[in-house]
């Protein structure tokens, strides 16, 4: 398990972004490294990305401590290449880290990775597709198609900062025993809302807004056949 590439984005004006000025940093490109990775601060108030030099333009919906680093597997990019009949270079999906040998959609929230000599990351959320993602891909119906296939990759928060470079080894140092993977959370958030109460099993690994949404759903549907927290 290791990194194939480390990818950074520059703020670029496009006609498919809802950010101020129509800017986006989604189309990222590989860099040689090392790149410093540190906690960016809360969403909407911090610098956005955990990677030095990486642009996050719509900080209302992206970036912050629980979306500090986005990782996507080369294996999933290869699968999409076959489906779409086109090349998908590292960084095109907006990922900071393109990995190999890691089942990212099957990564468990709270799972910890040591990347390279110092950096420690923790799986913290899932990727929800938006119109900016569809715009950069240029594929009609992309949001619906990406959602249907449920290959979201994973967001990670920074537990211990450090440098990251292409070729760095990834070591999983801790994996919780609950069922809440990135793909499970993705399904709960998009197509199978009745799963939301079950994501609470991830505990402190959940982003605050995800936890609040899951709790609200569980309370609203308690007694109507939906699994409640602890049930």
N, C-alpha and C positions, 0 to 999 in steps of 0.2 A: 504494500500500500504506500503510494507516494504521490507527490504533486508533479503533474506534467507541466503546468504553467501557472504563473502568477499574473493576474490581469488587472489593469487599471483603466479607468475611463476618464475622458476629458469632457467638460461641459460643452455641449454642442446644441445649437438651435435647430429644432425640427418642427414639423407641423402636426406631430402626434403626441406631444407632451402637454400635460395639464399644469406643469410647474410654471412658476413665474418666468416670463420671458420665453416660454416654450423651450426651455433647456432640458437636456437629459445627459446622463453619463452612462447610459445602459450599454452602449456598444464598446466593450472593453477590449484592450489589446495586450498580448503578452509582453512582459518586461523582464530583463535579465535578473533583477534582484541584486542584493537583498532589499526587501521592503519592510519597513517597520510596521508592526501591527499592534494597536493598543485600543482600549475601550474608547469609543467616540463620544460617550455621554448620552443622555436621554433623547429619544426621538423628538424632533422638531426644535430642540434647543442646542444639541451638540453639533459636531462637525459633520455628522452623517456616517461616513464610512470608517471602518476600523483600520483601513490601509492608508498609509501616508501617500498623498498624491492622487487619491481616487476621488472622483466627483460623485456626490449624491445631490441631485438638484431639487427633487420633490421631497423635502424632509417632513412634510405632513404625513406621508404614507410610507416612506422608505428610510432606512438607516436607523441609527440609534443603537443602544447597547445590545438589544436582542436581535438586531439584524446587522451586526457589525461586519460580518463576513458571509458572503454567499458562495457556496461550493456546489459544483455540478460535476457529475461523473462523465469521463470520456466515453465510457460504455453506453451511457444514455444518449450522448451526442451521436455516437455511431449508429444507434438504433434509429434516431430521428433522421440521420442522413439517408438511411435506407428507405424510410417512409416517405421522405420529402423529395428524394432524388436530387440532392444538392449537397455541396460541402458546407460544413458548419465548423468554422475555426474556433479555437478556444477563446472564450470571452464574449462570443456573440449573444449568448443567453443572459449576459450581464453578470456572469459569475466571476468572482475574484480569484477563486482557486478551481482549476480543472484537475480532477483527481483520477487515479486509476487504481483498481483493486478494492474500492470502497463501495459498499451498497448504501448510497446516500439517502435514497428514498426510504430505505429500511433502517436508517439510523434512528436510535431511540433518543427522545428528548432527555437531556441530562447526561448523555454519553459524552465522555471527555476524550479529547485527542491531544497527544503531544506531537507537534509538527516541528521538525528540525530540532535544534539543540535547546531551545528555550521556550518557544511559544506553546501555550496550553489554551485550547478552545473547547467550548461546550455546545453541543447541539441544542438550539433554543427555539427554533420556529421552522415554519415551512414557507415555501414561496407561493404566493397567489398571483396568477397572471393578470395583467392589466393592458389597457389599450396601447401604452408605450411599448410593451413587449411585443404586441401584435404589430405595431408600426415598424419596429426595427427588423422583425422577421419578414414582413411583407407578405405574409401568408393569410389569405381570406379565411375567416372563421378560426383563427389561431387560438384565441382564448378558449373557445369551446373545445377545440381538439386537444389542447394541452391539458385541460381539465379532465377530459374523458380518459386520457391515457394514464394519468396519475403517476407521473415521473417528475416530482417537483424539485428534487435536490434538497438542500438543507441550508438554513441559516445557522450561524454560530455566534456566540458571544465570546468575548476575550476574558479568560480567567487569569492568565499571566501573559503579559506582553512580551514581544520578542521579534526577531527578524524572520522573514520567510523568503525562500528562494525556490525556483524550479529544481526538481529532483529531491527535495526534502522528503524524508521518510515520515509516514503517518503511523503512529502507534495508538491504538485504542487502550487507554489506561483504566477506564471505568465504564461500565454499561449497566444502567438500572434494570430491574426485573419487570417493569410494567410493560404494557402493550403499546404505548403511545409513540409510534414512529412518526417521522416526518410525513409519510404517505397517509397514515391514520389521521393525523391532524388535518391534512389537506382534504381528505374525504369529509371529515366532520365539519370543516369550515365551508365547503363548497356544495357537495351533492348529497351528503348524508347527515343532515343536521341532528338527527336523533342520537348520533354518536358523541355529541358535544359533552354531555356529563361525564363520559368515560375519559375524556382527555384530562380531567382533574387529577387522575392518578399520577400525572407527571409532576404534581406538586410545585415546588419552588423553581423548577426548570421552565415553567410557563411564563411567557410575557404577561405583564399585568393586564393588558387589554384582552388577551385571549382568556385568561382566567376569569375576568369579570363577565365576559360574554358567555362562557360555559356555565358559570354559576347562575346567571340570570336565566338561561335556558332551563337549567335543571329545576330551579324554583318554579318557573312558570308551568312546567310540564310534570311536576311531581304528582303522583297518583294517577297519571294517564298512560301508564305502560312504559314510561321512559325510565332508564336506569338513573337513579339519583346518586349524588356523591356518597361513596362508601358502600353503595349497594352492589 
